[in-house]
Amino acid sequence: MSFENLKKSLKENSNSEQAKLLQRFFKTGKGEYGEGDVFIGLKVPVQRKIAKENSDLTFDELKILIESKIHEERLTALLILVSRFPKSGEVEKKKIFNFYISNKSHINNWDLVDLSAPNIVGDFLLNKNKEMLYKMARSKNLWDKRISVLSTFRFIKENDFKVSLDISKILLKEDHDLIHKAVGWMLREIGKRNLEAEEKFLKENYKQMPRTMLRYAIEKFPESKRKKYLYGKI
């Protein structure tokens, strides 16, 4: 497919009613985290299919997509990068990673982060210095923070919990629920693999954790244990 055909395919699969639902779901109103984002109403499986059919787009073409005001165009660009990344050699992976980081200001909603950060940033940094994730966790930008913690999902899958726990500690006092949910989710994922590691962190920090973060972290615990954490009885 050509770049023009990709754009045409996105438009042909758009749905105005779905777009209205997505505008509300992703909080695009004034003062909300997704303020100004524009949707045309495509579901993710459709975008994955279109991305697969167009995985050989140039970086210049991907740049146009990722800078688009249309949410689905930005997501399609990211899905193309995600599909291309594991098939690439180290030089190409570095190009994809650098492209991602240099365009992260356009990765500005939680689905864009969640569907790309672990598979690109996390995978690229798996056996490399991870200092940039600590810097992003301390950023004032909401999406930098979410990228930092979601990227650690890739490390968690390799049973490497240190960076995730470190970043969770940095983000303990964040006031946005999208960070609370992300940190709680990663702690829960750690617990699936090593409950002792998760509970050690929780016992040291649960009393100062935002309630949403704690609830996400202990979601899979037995009810009796959940209540102990929620009522400060641990």
C-alpha distance (Angstrom), angle and dihedral (degrees) to the residues before:
residue distance angle dihedral
M1 . . .
S2 3.78 . .
F3 3.78 124.3 .
E4 3.81 89.2 -105.6
N5 3.80 91.1 53.2
L6 3.79 90.8 50.5
K7 3.80 90.6 54.3
K8 3.80 89.4 46.5
S9 3.81 91.6 49.8
L10 3.81 91.7 51.4
K11 3.79 90.7 50.4
E12 3.80 94.2 46.3
N13 3.81 91.4 52.3
S14 3.80 94.6 46.8
N15 3.79 121.3 114.7
S16 3.79 122.8 -160.1
E17 3.80 95.1 -153.9
Q18 3.80 91.4 49.7
A19 3.80 88.2 48.1
K20 3.80 91.1 57.2
L21 3.81 90.7 51.6
L22 3.79 91.9 49.0
Q23 3.81 92.7 48.2
R24 3.81 88.4 59.0
F25 3.81 96.4 39.0
F26 3.79 93.6 52.7
K27 3.81 93.7 46.3
T28 3.80 100.1 -118.5
G29 3.81 96.7 161.9
K30 3.79 125.7 112.5
G31 3.79 111.2 -66.2
E32 3.81 93.6 9.6
Y33 3.79 124.1 119.7
G34 3.82 93.4 -104.3
E35 3.78 95.9 42.6
G36 3.79 112.1 164.6
D37 3.81 96.8 7.5
V38 3.81 112.1 144.4
F39 3.81 124.0 -144.3
I40 3.79 129.9 -168.5
G41 3.81 95.3 -171.0
L42 3.82 112.9 -102.6
K43 3.79 124.2 150.6
V44 3.80 118.8 -131.2
P45 3.84 96.9 -112.2
V46 3.81 89.1 56.8
Q47 3.80 90.7 49.8
R48 3.81 90.8 48.4
K49 3.80 89.6 54.5
I50 3.80 92.4 48.9
A51 3.82 90.5 46.0
K52 3.82 91.2 51.3
E53 3.80 90.4 51.9
N54 3.81 90.5 51.1
S55 3.79 103.4 37.8
D56 3.80 92.9 128.7
L57 3.81 97.4 64.6
T58 3.79 114.1 137.3
F59 3.80 121.2 -111.0
D60 3.81 88.3 -110.6
E61 3.80 90.0 57.4
L62 3.81 91.8 44.3
K63 3.81 87.9 51.1
I64 3.81 90.0 58.1
L65 3.81 90.6 50.0
I66 3.79 97.0 46.2
E67 3.81 91.3 49.5
S68 3.80 91.6 51.4
K69 3.79 120.5 120.0
I70 3.82 86.6 -136.9
H71 3.80 112.0 93.4
E72 3.80 95.7 -148.8
E73 3.80 92.0 53.8
R74 3.79 90.7 53.8
L75 3.79 91.2 47.4
T76 3.80 92.5 48.1
A77 3.80 89.6 53.9
L78 3.79 89.9 52.4
L79 3.81 92.9 46.6
I80 3.81 89.0 53.2
L81 3.80 89.9 52.6
V82 3.81 91.4 47.1
S83 3.82 92.2 50.7
R84 3.81 92.1 46.4
F85 3.81 97.5 45.4
P86 3.85 102.4 75.1
K87 3.81 91.9 46.1
S88 3.80 93.1 52.6
G89 3.77 131.6 94.2
E90 3.79 121.2 -119.4
V91 3.82 94.6 -91.1
E92 3.80 92.6 52.2
K93 3.81 91.6 43.7
K94 3.79 89.1 55.8
K95 3.82 90.0 51.0
I96 3.81 90.6 51.4
F97 3.81 91.6 46.9
N98 3.81 92.6 48.3
F99 3.80 90.9 47.0
Y100 3.80 89.6 51.1
I101 3.79 94.8 49.4
S102 3.80 94.3 44.2
N103 3.81 89.9 52.2
K104 3.80 99.2 39.7
S105 3.81 91.7 115.2
H106 3.82 85.5 73.6
I107 3.82 92.4 50.1
N108 3.75 89.0 83.6
N109 3.77 111.4 144.1
W110 3.77 131.0 62.0
D111 3.80 97.8 -109.6
L112 3.80 91.2 51.3
V113 3.81 88.6 54.0
D114 3.79 97.9 41.5
L115 3.80 96.0 49.1
S116 3.80 94.3 48.9
A117 3.81 116.5 21.9
P118 3.83 99.0 72.5
N119 3.80 92.7 44.7
I120 3.80 97.4 46.7
V121 3.81 112.0 19.6
G122 3.79 95.5 29.5
D123 3.77 94.7 43.9
F124 3.81 94.0 46.3
L125 3.81 93.2 48.9
L126 3.80 95.0 42.4
N127 3.80 94.1 108.4
K128 3.80 98.0 18.9
N129 3.79 139.1 80.8
K130 3.79 109.3 -66.4
E131 3.80 100.3 -164.5
M132 3.80 92.1 116.8
L133 3.82 89.7 64.8
Y134 3.80 90.4 56.9
K135 3.81 89.6 50.5
M136 3.80 91.2 49.5
A137 3.80 90.8 48.9
R138 3.81 88.0 57.5
S139 3.81 93.1 46.8
K140 3.78 121.1 114.7
N141 3.79 89.0 -131.0
L142 3.82 115.7 99.8
W143 3.80 94.7 -147.3
D144 3.80 94.5 47.6
K145 3.78 87.3 55.8
R146 3.79 92.9 49.0
I147 3.81 91.4 47.5
S148 3.81 89.5 51.5
V149 3.79 95.1 54.6
L150 3.83 97.7 36.3
S151 3.80 91.0 51.1
T152 3.79 88.1 63.6
F153 3.81 90.0 65.1
R154 3.81 86.2 82.8
F155 3.82 90.9 55.9
I156 3.80 91.6 46.3
K157 3.81 89.6 57.0
E158 3.81 86.7 59.1
N159 3.83 90.4 50.2
D160 3.80 91.1 -109.1
F161 3.81 105.3 133.6
K162 3.79 104.2 162.3
V163 3.81 100.4 94.2
S164 3.78 92.5 42.4
L165 3.80 91.6 51.7
D166 3.82 91.9 44.8
I167 3.79 91.9 51.7
S168 3.80 91.5 44.1
K169 3.80 87.2 56.6
I170 3.83 91.4 50.1
L171 3.81 90.7 50.5
L172 3.81 97.7 44.7
K173 3.79 94.2 106.7
E174 3.80 98.5 40.9
D175 3.78 112.3 129.3
H176 3.83 102.0 -148.8
D177 3.78 117.7 96.4
L178 3.83 91.5 -142.8
I179 3.80 87.2 65.4
H180 3.81 92.4 42.9
K181 3.81 89.7 53.9
A182 3.80 94.1 45.0
V183 3.81 94.4 50.3
G184 3.81 92.4 44.0
W185 3.79 90.0 49.9
M186 3.81 93.0 52.0
L187 3.81 91.5 47.4
R188 3.80 88.8 51.6
E189 3.81 89.9 50.8
I190 3.81 89.7 51.8
G191 3.80 88.9 51.1
K192 3.79 91.7 54.1
R193 3.79 88.3 60.7
N194 3.79 102.0 30.3
L195 3.79 116.2 10.9
E196 3.80 91.7 -178.5
A197 3.81 91.6 59.0
E198 3.80 92.4 49.7
E199 3.80 94.3 46.2
K200 3.79 92.8 47.7
F201 3.81 88.4 57.6
L202 3.81 92.7 43.2
K203 3.80 95.0 49.6
E204 3.80 89.8 52.8
N205 3.80 95.6 45.1
Y206 3.81 114.5 16.0
K207 3.79 96.3 100.3
Q208 3.81 91.4 60.8
M209 3.80 96.5 39.3
P210 3.81 119.6 108.1
R211 3.81 109.4 -104.5
T212 3.80 94.4 -116.6
M213 3.80 91.0 52.9
L214 3.79 91.0 49.5
R215 3.80 93.6 46.2
Y216 3.79 91.7 52.4
A217 3.81 91.6 46.9
I218 3.82 95.2 51.7
E219 3.80 97.8 35.6
K220 3.83 93.7 115.7
F221 3.80 96.2 43.4
P222 3.81 119.9 111.3
E223 3.80 110.4 -89.7
S224 3.80 94.1 -111.0
K225 3.80 92.1 54.2
R226 3.81 92.2 44.2
K227 3.79 90.3 56.1
K228 3.79 91.9 50.4
Y229 3.79 90.5 55.6
L230 3.79 93.4 43.4
Y231 3.81 93.0 49.8
G232 3.81 95.6 41.2
K233 3.78 94.9 -112.7
I234 3.82 98.8 131.1
